[in-house]
Amino acid sequence: MVGALLFLGLAGCATNPVTGDQNFVMFGEDTELEIGRTNHPKIIAEYGRYEDEALQAYVQSVGEKLAENSHRDDLIYRFTVLDSPTINAMALPGGYVYITRGLMAYLNSEAELAAVLGHEIGHVTARHGVRQQSAAQAANLGYTLGSILLPGLRGAGSQNLFNILGGALLSGYGREHELESDRLGAEYLARSGYEPRAMIDVISVLKDQQTFAAAEAKKLGQDYQGYHGLFASHPDNDTRLQQVVGEAEKYTSAGNGKVYRDTYLQKVAGMTFGDSEKQGIRSENHFYHLAMRFSLDFPISWHVNNNPNSLQGISPGGKAFIDMGVSDINRKLSPKQFIEQRLNVDNLRSGQAIKPHGLDGYTGLTIHQNKPIRIAVVYLRDQAFIFLGTAKDSRDFTQFDDHFLSSINSFHALRDDEVEHARELKLEIVSVTNNDSYGKWAQTSRISNSPLQQLKLLNGDYPDGELKNGQKAKRVH
């Protein structure tokens, strides 16, 4: 877990670079820049940088065009595509702006990309991060930058600190700051020659994606935590948003704003979609990891969360889950000794040796916080794969324990005939013919979760749209 970091300057008022008003802040600009420099490597370590230099250069060029037309064009802005399938974008003070490849997959033009980047630039230019935290300190609300626990993560390696922005990175800055960033983003779009109404197009695209994701989460009894800010705080017919976009149009000739749809589709062709080979691939109830050369199965109809530090299966309704993590084996211990000594489990009962697909392992039951837990360790090469399974209600544990054991015993070294399943999916741009339909594409798609809906989401046709002859569309291969 990243330690908290705080630079305190002299409290006072500073001129807002956007409005010219005096804002109460406790951070000077030098401190603001230092916060960005310090935390940038931590975000890269958390998410990973997407290794496609042409795409990175493209996003940087779009971002720079917007930044040059912003209220703080003296800053050097750094725009980074993060190697994550999640739907998110964020900004650190000092000009560090991030967008995930997961969000980029659902955008359909350069103007929409610019809308996302412009909104995040607005947070930087209006100094929303330091203003929000200064206000919190002044009100004695504290500035505890412990960590943000992302949904589904558990254990010592699961906590992720986004220092200066705290929860705002994931949950937004509040409606007034978000609306200000909407206005600034639309203005920067128009000043840079883009169609400012792309801001509204993005909202429509992401709202559809959120509606789908919320429905999927509801099936599992989970709360959906979607992308913050612009895409969460407005319906697409929000009157105030329509007004700020309309105001931005004065910076460009009516109807002359550029969209660059074909350019954008060309740039994202070949981009990874969904899980990456480095993190492992989910396919229905199967999981394949090419780099670490292992595979396992989860119970049918269980949802699988693939997190940076753990793999988790969740039962329908969220009544039970099983986590899998991995640790190096540093001493010559048996799997039973590993559980007792490395995991410090001293109350193991009903223990037994297991041999999943010929691998050495051990499993048993333990109690933690009055809850029964199925624990197992399986050795593969020089690593220990650690399984923990439990039920939300202890009374349900017995009915799920066979599912836990089934997943544990399915664990095996990746077979040659599974390698193809362990390959990551890529976006493909095609020209639609009369023989194409989302239904046909879905039948042969390797997208494991609701392929029909996912394909429509990718192309802005969710829930009822259809392909049109001659259009360029995204599909996944």
N, C-alpha and C positions, 0 to 999 in steps of 0.2 A: 504494500500500500504506500502510495506517495505521501510524504509528510506534508503538513500544511505549511503554506508560505504566505507571509504577510509583510508588506512594506508600508510603514506608516509615515506619511508626510504631515506637514502642518495643516491643520484643518482651516478651511477658509472658503472664500468664493472664487470661482474661476469663470471666465467668459466661455459660454457655450459656442463652439466653433460653428454650429449650424444656425442658431437663433440670435446670437449676440447677447442673450440674457445672461444674468449672473446665476450660476448654479453652485450650491454648496457641495464641495468635494473635499476629501481628505487625502487625495493623491495628486501629486504634480505629474506633468506629462512625462518626465524622465522615469518616474516610478511606473507609470502606466506602460511605457515601452519595455521596461525591465520585466514586468509581469508577463507580457507576451513572450519575450525571449525565453524566460525561464520555463514557461508552461508549454510552449510549442513542442519540445521533445517528448513531453509526457503524453500529449495527445497522440503523437505519432506512435509512441510505444504502446498505447492502449488500443488504437484502431489499426495501425499499420498504414503505410503509404502505398497506394496502388501503383504497381510497377509497370506503367505504360507512359513512357516519356513524351510521346506525341500527344496523348490525351492530357497529360499534366501541362504541357506547353500551351495547348489550346485553351484550357480553362484559365491559365495564367493570363493569356492575351485578352480574353473576354473580360476578366476581372480588372486588368490594368486599364482598359478602355473606360470602364465605369469609374474607377478610382480617380482617373485624371479629370473627371467631371464632377467630383465630389467636393465637399466642403473642407476636406483635409487632404488635398492633393500633394502636400509636402511629405506625407508618410510614404515609406516603401511598403507596399502591400505584398503579401505572400499568399497565394491561393493554392490549396492542396486538395487533391482527390484522395479520400480515405478508402482503404481497402476493406469496406464493410458493406454487407447487404442491407443494413438497416436504413430506414428512411430518415435522414437527418442532415442538417447543415448548422454551422455554428461559427462564432467569431470570438477571438481573444482581443483584449485591448492592444493597441499598437499596430493593427493591420494584419493580423493572422486570421485568415478566413478558410473554412473547411466545408467541403461537400462530400457526401458519401457516394460511391458508385451506385449504391442501392437507390438513392434518390435520383441520380442522373438517368437510371434506366427508365424511369417513368416520365421523364420530360420529353418533349417532342419538338423542340426548336431551340435555336441559340438564344432567342429572346426570352424563353422560359428559363434557361440557365442563367441569363443575365438578371432576370427578376429575382431569383434566389440569391445570387451573389450581391445584387444591389441592396436587397433587404438586410443582409448581414453587414455590408459596408455601412449601412445606416446606423447600426448599433455601434460601430467603431467611431464614426464621425460625430455622433451625438453623445458619445462617452457614456452609454447606458450602463455598462458594467461598473465603472467606478462611481457613477452617480447612485446607482442602486445600493452598492455596498457602503458607500459613505453615509447614506441615509439610514441604513440599518445600524451602523455603528453609533451614529449620533443618537439614535433612539434606544441605545443600550439593548438592542436585540441580539448583540453578539456577532461575531464574525468567525464562527467555528467552521473551519474548512476541513472537517473530518473526511468524509467521503460520501459519494453517492452510490448506493447499492443498486445496480442495474437489475431489472426483473430476471429472476431465474438463477442468478448467481449466488453461490453460497461458499463459505470457507475463507481461509486466510488470504487467498489470492484474489478474492472476488471484488474487493472494494476499490473504487476508482475515483481519484480526486481530480476535479477540474477547479483549480485553485481560485482564481480571482472571481470567476463568474458563478461559482457555487451552483446551486440548483438552476439558475437561469439558463445555463447551457442546454439543459435538457427540457426545461419546463416553460421557458419564456420569461419575459421581463415584466409582464403586466400589460394590460390592454393599451394604456396610453403610450408607453414606450414602443410597443409593437406597432401601433397605428402610426407613430412618428416614423418608424423604420419603413413602413409601407409607403408613406408619403415620400420619404427620401429615396427609397428604391425606385419608385415610379419616376421621380424627377431625374435620377441618374440614368435610368433607361432612356427617357426622352432626350436628354442632353447628349447621350451617346449614339442617338440615331435609331434606337430600338422602339418597337411598338409598346407603349406603356401598358396597354391592356393585357400584355402577356402576364402581368401580375395576377390578373383575375383568372386567366387561363390556367396558371399554375395551381391556384386555389381549387379550381374545378377538378383538375387531374388528381391532386393529393387528397381532396375530400373523398373522391371515389375510392381511392386506395385505402383510406382510413375506414370508410364504411365497410369495405370488404374485410379488413384486418380485425375490426371490432366484432364483426359477425363470427369470424373464425375463433377469436378469443372467447367469445361468449359460449361457444360450444364446449370449451375447456374449463369454464367457470373462472376465467381470468379477467382482470381489468386490462384494457388495451391502453398503452401509453404511446401516443403517436408523436409525430414531429411537432415541435413547439411553434409558437409565434404566429406568423402570417397565416400558416395553413391550418392552425387550430383555433384561432381567435375570431375568425370571420366566416360567416356563410358567404357563398359566392355572390349573393345579391345584396350584401351589406351596403347600405346607403352611404355611410361615411367613407368606405373604401372606394366606392364608385366616384365619390366627390374628389378624393385625393388623386385618383388616377386621371380624372377629368382635368384637374388643375395642372397635372404634369404635361398634358397634351399641348399646352401653350408653348412648350419648348421645342415642339416639332411641328412641321406642316401637317395639316389634317390628312390622315391616311397614308402618310409617307414613312411612318415608322417601319423599320425592317424586322423581319421574323427569322429568316434564314433556317427554314425547316430542313431542307435537303442537306445543307452544310452540317447541321448538328447530327442528323442521322448517319451521315458518312463518318463523322468523328467517333461515334459510339459503336459503330460496327465492330464486332470482335471483342467488345468489352465483356468481362466476366459478369454473369448474372447469377444471383443467389450465392450459395456457398462457394468458397474457393478451395482449391486442392490443398492449400496450406492448412486450412482449418478443418477439412473433412467435408464429405458430401452426404446430405440426407436424400434418401429416395424411398418414398412411402415409409414403411417401418424399418427400413434398413439404413445402416450408416457405414460409410466406407472412408478410410483415411489412407490416401496414397503415400504421403510422406512418411507416416509412422507404420504403414503396412499392417493395418488391422481392420477388422470388420466385426459388427455385431448387429443383432436384431432387437427391436423393441416390440412390445405387444402390439398387435394390430389395432388400429384406431387411436393409439396414443400419439400425442404431439411431441415432437423432438425439438428441443432448444439446443442450438450449437453455439456455445459461448466461448470466449477466448480462453477461459480457465477451466471449463468443465462442459460435459455433455449431459443433458438431462432429458429424461422421458417423463411425460406428464399424462396421467390417465384422463379420460373424458370426464368433464366436471371438476377436474383438479383435485380429486380425492386422494391421489397417491402420486408419488414421483420416485424416480431412481436417478441418482447422480453418478457419473463416472469421471474420475480424475486420474492423473498419472504422475508418478514420481520415479526418479532414478533409484536403482538399487545400489547402494554404496558399500554394503557389507554382505557377507555370505550368511544370509538369514533365510530360513524357510518362510513360506507365505504366512504360516501361523505365527512365527516369531515376528514377522513384519507387522502384523496387526497388533500384537501385544507390545512390541518395543517401539517401533516407529510411529504407530498411531496411538500409542498409550492407552490401549483398550485393556483394562484389567478385569472386566466382568463378562467376558465372552462365555456364552453358553450354547449348548446344542451344536458345538463345533464339529466340522468334518472336512476332510480333504476332498477336493474336487479336481477333475481333469477335463476342463472344457477343451474339446478337440485336441486332447493330448497334452495340453499345457498344465503346468503346476499351479494349483490354487488352493485356497482355504476359505471357508465361509462359516458364519455363525450369527448369533443374535446378541445384541447388546441393548442397553437402555440408556437413553439420553433425555433429560428433562421429562422423565416419566413416559417417554414414548419408546416403543420397541423399534429397533432398527436392524434391518438385514445388512450385514457388512461382509464384504468379500474382497480378496486380493488375488489377482491372477498375474503370473509372471509371463512376460513375452520379451525374449532377448534380455536386455539389461534394464528393463523397466517394469515397475509394478503398477498395474491398473487397478484402481481402488473403486469399489462400488458401494454405494449407500442407498438403501431403499426404505421408505417409510410411508405411513398414511397420515393424512391430515387429522383424522379421528382415529385414535388408537384402537377403537373397537372394530375398525375396518381392516386392520393390519393383516389378519389371517387370510382374508379373501384375496389380498393382493400379493402375498408372499410367494405363491407359485409363479406369478408374473415376474417378480424380481429374480427368482432363481432361473427362470427360463431365459431372461436376457443375459444374466451372468454366464450361463452355460452355452450361450450362442457365440460368445466371444472367441475369435480365432484370428490367426495370421491371414492376411489378405491373400486370396488365391489368384492364380493367373487369370481365371475366367471372370474375376470380379474387377480387374483393373479398369476396364472400360467404364464401369459404373462409378468408379472413383474419379473420373475426369470431370472437370468443372464445365458448366454450361456457358455458352457464349451467345451474345446478341447477334442476330443476322438481319440484314436489311434486304428485303425482297420487293420486287414489283408485282403487285397483286394481279392475278388473272381471273377470268370468270370461273375457273375450276377451284379457286381457293375459297376457303371459309374458315372461320375460327373453329367450327366443329371438326373439320378435317384436320386442321393443324393440331388440335388438342388430342386427337386420337393417337397421333404418332409422337407427341411431345414427351420429352424427358422431364418436364416439370412435374414433380410428384404431387404437389398440393394444388388442387383445383386448377388444372391447366387452362380450361376454357376461360374462367374468370381472369386468370393472370394474364393471358394473352390479350384480352380486351382491355385490361388495366394498362398494359404496356403501350397501347395505341390510342388511349383516350376514348375507348368505345364502351366502357363499363357503364351500366350493366347490359344494355340491350342493343348496342350498336353492331354493325356488321362491316366487313371489308368491302371496299369499293374497287371495281376494276380500274387498274392503272395507277392506283395510289402506291406510295412506298410505305411499307409497314415493317414493324419489328416482329420477329419471331425468335425462338430459342432453339439452339441445336447443340 
